[in-house]
């Protein structure tokens, strides 16, 4: 490659994102500061991602696909740094969104403060519009590097930093997450950190979105990308920052000790949350029953069922995995609970792009207040697992205290049987 090197090399590690990577890429291409290259590095991608990226006409985009899957951003980041031509390395998550001023603000920090790392403010948006989104990366003192975590989409560093710190380490070799390990090493080396003081990054953490890699989506990212160029956006961002200060989620202390963790444990937990580690997918056959078992369900459900019931926690659109294949539709039967009888009179579901409202076949008093039997006919996928999403009304999201537990909507075991003669 010829020509003057760019100021920034932007590295985007990706796997399994397909067309849903486009809003994140577009947020880079709409930067007010145009002097950058975007290196998209596939972690041994085998889906449509390469075709999507290479079809974009912007000459600043480069595509690299690794031969062996790493299972994290580490190997793609290292490959991107090795290929980078810029003086500064910036990172953009393949499901995060930059404001148009992001690189411009980082460049100003490097020009005036001469830091090793420049960090922008970031909002970590919770799924389903849950309040309490954390605001990170806004600090005035270099000592913040010892107390806080900054997601990679929010920071850039001089390329020479990599020569001092060495490569991003592999997840199974670490007790800490790979991005936190990178920052811990930078802090230990007493590298200088400066904040831009303003929010220019919107993060949509996949580990907060249960089963996000089973059923990819980019609705949140597309909506935010459009919002960044609309009137009133700055006021909306300021309101989120004010709410974070009021709710105690502004600059939360994210630095933790990982001495109690086995190597790779954090990576495995997050992989299960995302649906990257999941039960083997089997043909439905004559039918199957799924009982609620202990599982880390991110913000969707309680990790531990109570008396066979899994309770919804914070996400108003909690998901469940149906690890069965069927070239057609299946009949789904389950029992739901809630302390308020009226809340169980209707239930909205989404399954493989189809929405439906179902009503109970029976209501009765129970330990949880009320219990109702529901039945629906849903389409399953013929070659992969299906994600079932509950779309809870405000009434179903309401909870009451029951000892130390907040009781609200919950579900018991699910029974699936094929619908004879019906194929979709």
NULUM-261926 format. One line per field, with one value per residue: residue number from 1; residue in one letter; chain; x, z, y of N, C-alpha, C in turn. Coordinates in steps of 0.1 Angstrom, whole numbers. Example, Ala and Ser with C-alpha at 12.3 -4.5 7.8 and 13.67 -1.06 7.14 Angstrom:
2
num	1|2
residu	a|s
chaine	A|A
n_u	132|128
n_w	78|71
n_v	-57|-22
ca_u	123|137
ca_w	78|71
ca_v	-45|-11
c_u	132|129
c_w	78|79
c_v	-33|0
//
This chain:
424
num	1|2|3|4|5|6|7|8|9|10|11|12|13|14|15|16|17|18|19|20|21|22|23|24|25|26|27|28|29|30|31|32|33|34|35|36|37|38|39|40|41|42|43|44|45|46|47|48|49|50|51|52|53|54|55|56|57|58|59|60|61|62|63|64|65|66|67|68|69|70|71|72|73|74|75|76|77|78|79|80|81|82|83|84|85|86|87|88|89|90|91|92|93|94|95|96|97|98|99|100|101|102|103|104|105|106|107|108|109|110|111|112|113|114|115|116|117|118|119|120|121|122|123|124|125|126|127|128|129|130|131|132|133|134|135|136|137|138|139|140|141|142|143|144|145|146|147|148|149|150|151|152|153|154|155|156|157|158|159|160|161|162|163|164|165|166|167|168|169|170|171|172|173|174|175|176|177|178|179|180|181|182|183|184|185|186|187|188|189|190|191|192|193|194|195|196|197|198|199|200|201|202|203|204|205|206|207|208|209|210|211|212|213|214|215|216|217|218|219|220|221|222|223|224|225|226|227|228|229|230|231|232|233|234|235|236|237|238|239|240|241|242|243|244|245|246|247|248|249|250|251|252|253|254|255|256|257|258|259|260|261|262|263|264|265|266|267|268|269|270|271|272|273|274|275|276|277|278|279|280|281|282|283|284|285|286|287|288|289|290|291|292|293|294|295|296|297|298|299|300|301|302|303|304|305|306|307|308|309|310|311|312|313|314|315|316|317|318|319|320|321|322|323|324|325|326|327|328|329|330|331|332|333|334|335|336|337|338|339|340|341|342|343|344|345|346|347|348|349|350|351|352|353|354|355|356|357|358|359|360|361|362|363|364|365|366|367|368|369|370|371|372|373|374|375|376|377|378|379|380|381|382|383|384|385|386|387|388|389|390|391|392|393|394|395|396|397|398|399|400|401|402|403|404|405|406|407|408|409|410|411|412|413|414|415|416|417|418|419|420|421|422|423|424
residu	x|x|x|x|x|x|x|x|x|x|x|x|x|x|x|x|x|x|x|x|x|x|x|x|x|x|x|x|x|x|x|x|x|x|x|x|x|x|x|x|x|x|x|x|x|x|x|x|x|x|x|x|x|x|x|x|x|x|x|x|x|x|x|x|x|x|x|x|x|x|x|x|x|x|x|x|x|x|x|x|x|x|x|x|x|x|x|x|x|x|x|x|x|x|x|x|x|x|x|x|x|x|x|x|x|x|x|x|x|x|x|x|x|x|x|x|x|x|x|x|x|x|x|x|x|x|x|x|x|x|x|x|x|x|x|x|x|x|x|x|x|x|x|x|x|x|x|x|x|x|x|x|x|x|x|x|x|x|x|x|x|x|x|x|x|x|x|x|x|x|x|x|x|x|x|x|x|x|x|x|x|x|x|x|x|x|x|x|x|x|x|x|x|x|x|x|x|x|x|x|x|x|x|x|x|x|x|x|x|x|x|x|x|x|x|x|x|x|x|x|x|x|x|x|x|x|x|x|x|x|x|x|x|x|x|x|x|x|x|x|x|x|x|x|x|x|x|x|x|x|x|x|x|x|x|x|x|x|x|x|x|x|x|x|x|x|x|x|x|x|x|x|x|x|x|x|x|x|x|x|x|x|x|x|x|x|x|x|x|x|x|x|x|x|x|x|x|x|x|x|x|x|x|x|x|x|x|x|x|x|x|x|x|x|x|x|x|x|x|x|x|x|x|x|x|x|x|x|x|x|x|x|x|x|x|x|x|x|x|x|x|x|x|x|x|x|x|x|x|x|x|x|x|x|x|x|x|x|x|x|x|x|x|x|x|x|x|x|x|x|x|x|x|x|x|x|x|x|x|x|x|x|x|x|x|x|x|x|x|x|x|x|x|x|x|x|x|x|x|x|x|x|x|x|x|x|x|x|x|x|x|x|x|x|x|x|x|x|x|x|x|x|x|x
chaine	A|A|A|A|A|A|A|A|A|A|A|A|A|A|A|A|A|A|A|A|A|A|A|A|A|A|A|A|A|A|A|A|A|A|A|A|A|A|A|A|A|A|A|A|A|A|A|A|A|A|A|A|A|A|A|A|A|A|A|A|A|A|A|A|A|A|A|A|A|A|A|A|A|A|A|A|A|A|A|A|A|A|A|A|A|A|A|A|A|A|A|A|A|A|A|A|A|A|A|A|A|A|A|A|A|A|A|A|A|A|A|A|A|A|A|A|A|A|A|A|A|A|A|A|A|A|A|A|A|A|A|A|A|A|A|A|A|A|A|A|A|A|A|A|A|A|A|A|A|A|A|A|A|A|A|A|A|A|A|A|A|A|A|A|A|A|A|A|A|A|A|A|A|A|A|A|A|A|A|A|A|A|A|A|A|A|A|A|A|A|A|A|A|A|A|A|A|A|A|A|A|A|A|A|A|A|A|A|A|A|A|A|A|A|A|A|A|A|A|A|A|A|A|A|A|A|A|A|A|A|A|A|A|A|A|A|A|A|A|A|A|A|A|A|A|A|A|A|A|A|A|A|A|A|A|A|A|A|A|A|A|A|A|A|A|A|A|A|A|A|A|A|A|A|A|A|A|A|A|A|A|A|A|A|A|A|A|A|A|A|A|A|A|A|A|A|A|A|A|A|A|A|A|A|A|A|A|A|A|A|A|A|A|A|A|A|A|A|A|A|A|A|A|A|A|A|A|A|A|A|A|A|A|A|A|A|A|A|A|A|A|A|A|A|A|A|A|A|A|A|A|A|A|A|A|A|A|A|A|A|A|A|A|A|A|A|A|A|A|A|A|A|A|A|A|A|A|A|A|A|A|A|A|A|A|A|A|A|A|A|A|A|A|A|A|A|A|A|A|A|A|A|A|A|A|A|A|A|A|A|A|A|A|A|A|A|A|A|A|A|A|A|A|A
n_u	8|6|12|6|8|-22|-36|-50|-53|-80|-93|-114|-125|-142|-168|-192|-211|-222|-244|-252|-231|-229|-241|-222|-198|-206|-208|-181|-173|-186|-172|-161|-134|-115|-91|-81|-77|-97|-95|-109|-111|-116|-124|-116|-139|-168|-192|-214|-200|-175|-182|-200|-184|-164|-178|-183|-176|-157|-123|-108|-113|-101|-99|-92|-90|-87|-70|-74|-97|-100|-118|-121|-115|-88|-68|-76|-73|-45|-36|-46|-32|-6|-9|-14|-11|-12|-4|-17|-37|-70|-100|-130|-158|-177|-204|-208|-213|-200|-200|-201|-180|-160|-133|-121|-121|-105|-81|-75|-69|-45|-29|-28|-24|-5|-7|-4|-26|-58|-90|-125|-157|-182|-214|-228|-252|-281|-300|-333|-341|-336|-333|-305|-281|-246|-222|-190|-154|-150|-131|-108|-83|-52|-48|-71|-68|-60|-83|-106|-124|-121|-140|-128|-138|-139|-113|-81|-47|-12|6|31|28|20|44|57|39|33|15|-21|-35|-44|-77|-81|-58|-59|-70|-85|-107|-99|-97|-96|-73|-54|-55|-49|-22|-12|-17|0|24|26|16|3|-30|-56|-87|-113|-134|-160|-190|-188|-192|-213|-221|-232|-233|-226|-225|-244|-267|-286|-281|-272|-255|-267|-289|-285|-287|-293|-309|-308|-284|-286|-307|-294|-273|-287|-297|-276|-271|-293|-314|-314|-301|-277|-288|-303|-282|-269|-289|-289|-264|-268|-288|-273|-255|-273|-284|-262|-246|-226|-194|-187|-170|-151|-128|-117|-107|-93|-83|-96|-107|-106|-83|-95|-121|-138|-141|-155|-179|-190|-192|-212|-233|-237|-245|-226|-215|-234|-262|-261|-276|-305|-326|-362|-379|-403|-410|-401|-391|-383|-367|-364|-332|-302|-285|-265|-281|-277|-291|-317|-331|-335|-306|-308|-334|-365|-381|-386|-394|-384|-375|-382|-359|-345|-346|-371|-377|-371|-353|-353|-336|-343|-332|-336|-343|-365|-383|-406|-435|-440|-458|-461|-461|-466|-463|-470|-463|-474|-477|-500|-532|-545|-524|-517|-535|-529|-502|-474|-454|-424|-410|-386|-390|-418|-446|-469|-499|-509|-533|-543|-552|-561|-565|-552|-549|-517|-484|-470|-488|-505|-511|-509|-518|-504|-505|-490|-484|-454|-428|-400|-365|-350|-323|-309|-306|-335|-346|-367|-386|-400|-423|-428|-455|-459|-474|-467|-441|-440|-432|-433|-422|-408|-397|-363|-364|-375|-406|-421|-430|-428|-416|-423|-414|-410|-429|-425|-439|-441|-461|-483|-483|-479|-459|-435
n_w	0|-8|-4|20|54|75|102|122|128|127|144|140|154|145|144|131|127|103|81|101|110|97|107|127|112|95|114|118|92|90|104|115|114|90|85|85|86|83|96|93|110|107|129|118|101|87|76|60|65|54|27|30|41|22|1|4|-8|1|1|24|39|50|48|67|73|97|99|119|145|173|193|207|209|209|192|166|172|176|150|136|146|138|111|109|98|109|132|156|174|173|186|176|185|170|173|184|185|172|178|154|161|174|167|161|186|201|186|192|219|218|205|223|249|249|256|264|261|249|260|255|266|273|269|282|270|283|276|261|268|296|325|340|326|324|326|313|312|316|331|352|362|359|376|375|359|375|388|372|345|310|282|251|227|234|237|224|215|213|187|194|220|219|215|239|258|247|230|227|251|251|258|273|287|308|339|342|321|286|276|299|311|293|298|325|324|311|330|350|338|341|321|305|308|293|293|270|280|271|259|233|224|220|236|232|249|242|260|279|266|264|247|224|203|191|178|159|158|149|155|177|172|147|152|170|154|135|153|161|144|145|155|188|199|214|238|247|252|273|292|298|310|332|345|351|370|390|396|404|385|372|361|374|398|382|384|393|414|402|413|424|403|378|351|320|329|331|304|295|309|298|272|274|282|258|241|227|238|242|246|227|195|186|165|168|168|181|201|230|263|281|310|336|345|364|352|337|328|320|319|317|330|363|376|390|391|410|427|403|387|365|370|356|353|347|319|297|276|277|268|256|249|224|218|194|162|134|105|101|121|157|186|214|249|281|316|332|357|380|404|400|389|367|351|337|316|289|267|249|223|204|178|156|139|138|153|180|200|229|249|282|290|313|346|379|415|431|445|437|435|411|385|352|323|291|255|223|187|171|148|141|135|107|107|128|162|179|190|215|223|249|251|273|290|307|330|334|339|365|399|431|466|481|507|503|476|445|432|401|368|357|344|339|331|296|270|239|209|176|150|132|97|92|77|74
n_v	-12|22|58|85|76|71|91|77|42|23|-4|-31|-59|-89|-114|-135|-116|-107|-89|-73|-58|-35|-9|-2|1|22|42|47|56|80|98|131|136|126|112|83|48|19|-12|-42|-71|-104|-131|-157|-158|-174|-167|-143|-120|-112|-107|-87|-66|-62|-53|-27|5|23|34|34|12|-19|-55|-83|-117|-141|-173|-191|-196|-175|-168|-145|-109|-107|-120|-110|-82|-81|-88|-67|-46|-53|-49|-22|11|36|63|62|39|30|15|-2|-16|-43|-41|-16|20|50|85|112|129|115|105|130|143|125|129|156|154|139|157|179|170|150|122|87|71|81|87|84|96|72|56|28|12|-4|-34|-35|-9|-6|13|31|30|27|53|59|65|92|114|133|130|114|93|78|56|35|28|25|9|10|5|-9|4|30|40|51|45|53|38|28|20|-7|-20|-18|-29|-54|-80|-83|-105|-140|-152|-176|-179|-162|-147|-123|-104|-100|-73|-58|-68|-58|-30|-30|-38|-16|4|-5|-1|26|43|72|85|103|120|128|141|142|125|102|77|48|20|-14|-39|-72|-93|-85|-90|-116|-146|-133|-140|-161|-152|-128|-92|-58|-36|-18|-5|6|24|41|51|66|85|100|120|137|164|176|155|158|168|146|128|142|141|114|111|128|113|90|100|106|80|66|53|66|67|41|20|-1|-17|-48|-76|-106|-129|-151|-164|-190|-195|-184|-185|-163|-157|-180|-178|-154|-163|-183|-166|-151|-171|-186|-208|-235|-258|-289|-289|-306|-328|-322|-344|-366|-348|-328|-319|-290|-283|-259|-249|-243|-214|-189|-161|-135|-104|-112|-133|-148|-165|-189|-212|-212|-236|-249|-228|-201|-168|-136|-110|-81|-73|-63|-79|-108|-137|-171|-202|-226|-255|-271|-286|-283|-288|-271|-263|-261|-271|-253|-255|-242|-232|-201|-177|-152|-125|-109|-115|-102|-95|-118|-122|-120|-126|-117|-129|-134|-152|-163|-141|-139|-126|-130|-130|-146|-163|-173|-207|-215|-203|-201|-201|-199|-207|-185|-165|-162|-186|-197|-216|-217|-218|-221|-220|-223|-213|-233|-235|-251|-259|-249|-237|-222|-190|-179|-152|-133|-106|-84|-68|-37|-44|-71|-68|-58|-62|-78|-78|-107|-120|-121|-120|-107|-111|-116|-119|-153|-184|-219|-253|-261|-275|-290|-300|-315|-301|-318|-322|-295|-272|-246
ca_u	0|13|6|9|0|-32|-33|-55|-57|-92|-94|-127|-126|-155|-171|-206|-220|-229|-249|-254|-219|-230|-242|-209|-189|-211|-204|-167|-172|-192|-164|-157|-120|-115|-78|-80|-80|-105|-91|-119|-104|-125|-119|-119|-154|-173|-205|-214|-194|-165|-189|-206|-174|-156|-187|-183|-167|-147|-110|-101|-116|-93|-104|-83|-97|-77|-72|-78|-106|-94|-129|-122|-110|-74|-60|-79|-66|-31|-34|-49|-20|5|-12|-18|-1|-14|4|-26|-46|-83|-108|-144|-166|-185|-217|-209|-215|-193|-205|-192|-168|-152|-118|-117|-119|-93|-69|-73|-63|-32|-22|-26|-19|6|-9|-2|-40|-69|-102|-137|-169|-190|-226|-231|-267|-286|-310|-347|-343|-335|-327|-293|-269|-234|-213|-176|-144|-150|-123|-99|-70|-45|-49|-83|-64|-59|-96|-117|-123|-126|-142|-119|-144|-138|-100|-71|-33|-1|10|43|23|20|58|60|30|32|2|-33|-33|-55|-87|-80|-46|-61|-81|-92|-111|-87|-96|-92|-59|-46|-55|-41|-8|-9|-16|12|36|25|13|-5|-43|-63|-101|-118|-144|-174|-195|-188|-193|-224|-218|-243|-225|-232|-226|-256|-278|-286|-282|-270|-248|-276|-298|-279|-296|-287|-319|-304|-272|-292|-314|-285|-266|-295|-300|-264|-271|-306|-315|-318|-293|-268|-296|-306|-270|-267|-299|-285|-253|-274|-295|-263|-250|-284|-286|-250|-239|-216|-180|-187|-157|-151|-116|-120|-97|-97|-75|-105|-111|-97|-79|-105|-134|-146|-144|-165|-191|-195|-195|-225|-243|-239|-250|-216|-214|-248|-264|-261|-289|-310|-340|-372|-385|-417|-412|-391|-394|-372|-369|-356|-320|-293|-278|-263|-290|-274|-301|-331|-338|-327|-297|-313|-349|-371|-392|-389|-398|-374|-382|-377|-352|-345|-349|-385|-378|-363|-352|-350|-331|-350|-321|-341|-345|-377|-387|-421|-439|-441|-467|-454|-470|-458|-471|-464|-467|-473|-485|-512|-540|-548|-512|-516|-546|-524|-488|-468|-442|-418|-402|-382|-396|-432|-452|-483|-504|-516|-541|-543|-563|-566|-559|-554|-540|-505|-474|-465|-499|-514|-505|-517|-513|-504|-501|-487|-478|-443|-419|-387|-355|-347|-309|-302|-315|-344|-347|-380|-386|-412|-424|-436|-462|-456|-480|-460|-428|-441|-427|-435|-412|-411|-384|-352|-366|-386|-414|-429|-433|-419|-421|-419|-409|-416|-431|-425|-443|-443|-475|-483|-488|-477|-445|-434
ca_w	0|-10|1|34|64|81|116|130|123|135|143|143|155|143|141|131|127|90|77|113|113|89|115|133|101|90|124|115|80|91|113|110|112|79|82|92|79|91|94|99|111|110|137|110|98|76|72|50|69|44|15|34|43|10|-9|7|-17|7|0|37|46|47|53|70|79|103|95|130|154|187|202|214|201|211|180|156|175|173|136|131|150|129|97|110|92|116|144|167|172|179|185|175|186|158|177|190|176|175|174|143|166|182|164|162|200|205|180|200|232|215|201|233|262|246|265|257|259|250|263|254|274|267|275|281|270|287|266|264|274|310|331|347|318|330|318|316|305|319|344|351|368|354|385|371|352|385|394|363|333|298|270|239|217|239|238|214|221|204|182|201|232|218|216|253|265|240|223|235|255|248|269|281|295|317|348|339|307|278|275|312|312|285|305|338|321|307|342|357|332|343|309|308|303|293|289|261|288|265|254|218|222|225|236|233|253|238|272|286|258|265|234|213|191|185|169|157|155|149|156|186|166|136|158|176|143|130|163|163|135|146|164|202|203|225|250|251|258|285|301|302|319|344|351|356|382|400|399|408|375|365|365|384|400|375|387|403|415|396|419|427|390|370|338|310|335|326|289|294|314|288|260|276|281|244|234|220|244|244|244|213|188|182|159|178|168|186|211|240|275|286|324|340|352|368|341|337|318|318|325|313|340|374|372|397|392|423|426|389|380|363|371|348|361|343|305|294|264|280|258|260|238|221|210|185|148|128|92|103|133|169|196|227|261|293|326|336|370|383|416|397|380|355|342|329|307|276|266|236|220|191|175|142|132|139|166|183|213|233|261|290|289|327|357|392|425|432|455|432|434|401|376|340|312|278|243|210|176|167|138|145|124|102|107|139|174|178|202|219|231|256|251|285|292|321|341|336|345|378|409|446|474|487|514|496|462|439|424|390|357|357|336|343|320|283|262|225|200|162|145|121|85|90|74|71
ca_v	0|34|70|89|68|78|94|66|29|18|-19|-37|-73|-94|-128|-139|-104|-106|-76|-64|-50|-22|4|2|6|35|52|51|63|93|107|144|135|116|107|71|35|10|-25|-51|-84|-115|-141|-169|-158|-182|-163|-133|-108|-107|-102|-74|-56|-59|-47|-13|12|33|28|33|-1|-31|-67|-94|-128|-150|-187|-199|-188|-172|-168|-132|-98|-106|-123|-99|-69|-82|-88|-54|-37|-56|-44|-8|21|49|66|59|27|31|2|0|-29|-45|-38|-3|31|62|98|117|137|107|106|144|145|118|136|168|149|135|169|189|165|141|110|74|67|90|80|92|92|61|51|14|11|-17|-39|-32|4|-6|25|28|28|33|63|56|72|107|116|145|127|103|81|70|43|25|25|24|2|17|-4|-6|13|43|46|49|46|54|25|24|14|-21|-24|-18|-38|-66|-83|-86|-119|-149|-153|-188|-177|-150|-147|-111|-103|-96|-59|-53|-72|-48|-18|-32|-37|-2|12|-9|5|40|50|83|85|116|118|139|148|142|112|100|63|41|6|-23|-51|-85|-101|-81|-94|-130|-153|-124|-146|-171|-145|-114|-81|-45|-26|-7|2|14|35|51|57|76|95|108|132|144|175|172|143|162|170|133|122|149|136|101|114|133|101|81|106|104|66|60|45|74|62|30|14|-14|-25|-59|-86|-119|-140|-162|-170|-198|-190|-186|-186|-151|-159|-190|-172|-145|-171|-189|-156|-148|-182|-192|-221|-238|-273|-294|-288|-319|-328|-323|-357|-366|-338|-327|-311|-283|-279|-247|-253|-231|-209|-174|-156|-121|-95|-116|-142|-152|-176|-201|-213|-215|-246|-251|-215|-191|-155|-126|-100|-67|-71|-66|-88|-119|-148|-185|-210|-238|-262|-282|-283|-289|-282|-268|-256|-269|-266|-249|-254|-239|-225|-189|-172|-137|-122|-102|-123|-95|-95|-130|-124|-120|-127|-115|-137|-133|-164|-164|-130|-139|-121|-134|-128|-158|-161|-185|-217|-217|-194|-207|-195|-207|-201|-172|-156|-168|-195|-198|-224|-211|-227|-214|-227|-214|-219|-236|-234|-265|-262|-243|-234|-211|-181|-175|-139|-128|-92|-82|-55|-31|-51|-83|-65|-54|-72|-76|-84|-120|-122|-114|-122|-99|-120|-111|-129|-164|-195|-233|-261|-259|-287|-288|-312|-311|-299|-327|-317|-280|-268|-232
c_u	9|6|10|1|-11|-28|-38|-57|-68|-93|-107|-126|-140|-156|-186|-216|-227|-232|-251|-242|-220|-232|-229|-199|-193|-207|-190|-166|-178|-184|-160|-142|-118|-101|-75|-82|-88|-101|-101|-112|-114|-118|-122|-134|-157|-187|-204|-206|-183|-171|-195|-196|-167|-165|-188|-173|-156|-133|-102|-104|-107|-99|-93|-92|-87|-80|-77|-86|-100|-106|-130|-116|-95|-66|-64|-73|-51|-28|-37|-37|-9|3|-13|-7|-2|-5|-4|-35|-59|-91|-123|-151|-175|-200|-219|-210|-207|-201|-196|-180|-158|-137|-113|-113|-106|-80|-66|-65|-48|-23|-19|-20|-8|5|-5|-16|-49|-82|-114|-147|-177|-202|-228|-246|-271|-297|-324|-350|-343|-328|-314|-281|-257|-227|-199|-167|-143|-143|-113|-85|-65|-46|-61|-79|-63|-73|-107|-114|-128|-128|-133|-125|-142|-124|-91|-57|-23|3|22|40|24|34|62|52|30|18|-9|-32|-46|-64|-85|-67|-47|-72|-90|-97|-99|-86|-91|-77|-50|-44|-47|-26|-3|-8|-4|24|36|23|2|-19|-49|-77|-105|-128|-158|-177|-195|-190|-206|-222|-231|-236|-232|-234|-238|-268|-278|-289|-280|-263|-256|-285|-293|-289|-288|-297|-314|-293|-277|-299|-305|-277|-274|-297|-288|-263|-285|-306|-319|-310|-284|-276|-300|-294|-268|-277|-295|-273|-258|-281|-284|-257|-261|-285|-274|-243|-230|-203|-180|-173|-156|-139|-119|-107|-102|-89|-83|-109|-101|-94|-90|-119|-143|-150|-155|-178|-198|-199|-209|-236|-247|-245|-239|-213|-228|-250|-264|-275|-293|-323|-350|-378|-399|-420|-401|-397|-382|-375|-360|-344|-312|-285|-277|-271|-289|-285|-316|-338|-329|-318|-302|-328|-353|-383|-396|-393|-386|-381|-374|-370|-354|-350|-364|-388|-369|-364|-349|-345|-339|-340|-326|-343|-358|-380|-402|-423|-441|-452|-460|-464|-461|-468|-463|-470|-466|-481|-499|-520|-542|-536|-511|-527|-541|-509|-483|-455|-437|-409|-399|-389|-411|-437|-466|-486|-512|-523|-542|-555|-568|-558|-562|-545|-528|-496|-470|-476|-509|-505|-514|-510|-514|-500|-500|-482|-467|-435|-406|-378|-352|-332|-302|-312|-324|-344|-361|-379|-399|-412|-433|-442|-457|-462|-472|-446|-428|-438|-432|-424|-417|-399|-373|-354|-378|-393|-422|-432|-423|-425|-415|-414|-417|-417|-433|-429|-445|-458|-476|-489|-486|-463|-445|-421
c_w	0|-4|15|44|71|96|125|122|133|133|148|142|153|141|142|130|114|86|89|117|107|97|121|123|97|101|123|103|80|100|106|108|102|78|90|82|88|87|101|99|116|118|130|107|86|71|61|53|59|32|18|35|30|-1|-7|-1|-12|7|14|44|41|54|55|77|84|99|106|140|168|197|210|204|201|198|168|159|172|158|130|134|141|115|97|104|100|128|157|164|180|177|184|175|174|161|185|180|181|170|163|148|173|179|164|177|205|199|188|213|229|212|213|246|261|255|257|253|259|251|262|263|266|275|272|282|274|277|271|270|289|315|338|339|324|320|323|308|307|332|341|356|363|363|383|365|362|391|385|351|321|286|258|229|222|239|225|221|210|199|190|214|231|218|230|261|259|235|233|238|252|260|278|289|306|327|346|324|299|277|288|315|305|292|319|335|317|320|350|351|333|330|312|301|304|287|280|269|282|259|239|215|228|224|239|236|250|250|281|278|256|251|222|201|185|174|169|154|155|150|165|180|155|141|163|165|137|140|164|154|135|156|178|207|215|238|255|258|272|296|307|312|332|352|358|369|393|405|404|398|366|370|376|386|394|378|397|403|409|402|421|414|384|357|328|316|331|312|287|298|304|275|262|276|267|236|225|225|248|242|229|208|183|174|170|179|172|196|221|251|279|301|327|349|355|355|342|325|316|326|322|324|352|370|378|397|407|421|411|380|378|362|363|357|356|329|303|282|267|270|264|247|237|212|202|171|143|115|92|116|145|178|209|238|273|303|330|349|371|395|412|386|367|345|333|319|292|276|252|234|206|189|160|134|132|153|168|198|217|246|269|288|303|337|370|402|427|443|450|431|424|391|364|330|299|267|231|200|171|156|144|133|120|104|119|151|172|191|204|227|236|255|262|286|305|332|344|342|360|388|423|454|480|494|507|481|457|429|414|381|358|348|341|331|307|276|248|218|186|159|132|109|83|88|69|63
c_v	12|46|73|81|77|81|82|53|24|3|-23|-52|-78|-109|-129|-128|-102|-91|-67|-56|-36|-9|8|7|19|46|56|59|77|102|120|144|123|108|94|59|26|-5|-35|-65|-94|-126|-155|-170|-167|-178|-152|-121|-103|-101|-88|-63|-52|-53|-32|-6|21|27|28|20|-12|-43|-77|-105|-139|-165|-195|-190|-187|-173|-155|-122|-99|-108|-113|-86|-70|-82|-74|-44|-40|-50|-29|1|34|51|62|47|30|18|6|-14|-31|-44|-25|8|43|74|103|124|128|108|120|147|138|125|148|164|146|147|178|182|155|128|98|69|79|83|89|87|82|58|36|12|-3|-21|-36|-19|4|6|21|25|34|42|61|65|87|110|128|142|114|90|73|57|32|20|21|15|10|7|0|4|28|49|43|51|48|40|19|17|-2|-27|-26|-29|-52|-69|-84|-101|-127|-152|-165|-189|-167|-153|-135|-112|-97|-81|-53|-56|-62|-35|-19|-32|-23|7|8|-4|20|48|61|83|99|113|130|147|149|128|112|86|57|26|-2|-37|-64|-94|-97|-86|-109|-136|-144|-130|-157|-164|-130|-104|-68|-33|-14|1|11|26|46|58|68|88|104|120|139|154|170|160|146|163|156|126|129|144|122|102|119|121|92|87|104|90|59|51|54|70|52|24|0|-23|-35|-68|-99|-131|-152|-170|-179|-192|-193|-186|-175|-153|-169|-185|-163|-153|-178|-178|-152|-159|-189|-206|-225|-253|-277|-293|-301|-318|-329|-337|-357|-356|-338|-317|-304|-278|-267|-252|-241|-227|-194|-169|-141|-113|-100|-124|-144|-164|-189|-202|-216|-224|-248|-239|-206|-178|-145|-115|-86|-64|-73|-75|-100|-130|-161|-192|-223|-246|-274|-277|-290|-281|-280|-261|-266|-263|-265|-248|-251|-232|-213|-185|-157|-135|-115|-110|-115|-94|-107|-132|-124|-120|-126|-122|-133|-145|-164|-154|-130|-135|-127|-131|-140|-155|-174|-194|-220|-208|-201|-201|-205|-200|-187|-161|-162|-176|-197|-207|-217|-221|-218|-223|-218|-221|-222|-235|-248|-269|-256|-241|-222|-203|-177|-163|-136|-113|-88|-68|-50|-38|-64|-80|-61|-65|-68|-83|-97|-124|-114|-114|-113|-109|-112|-122|-140|-175|-209|-240|-259|-273|-284|-301|-307|-310|-307|-320|-302|-277|-254|-230
//
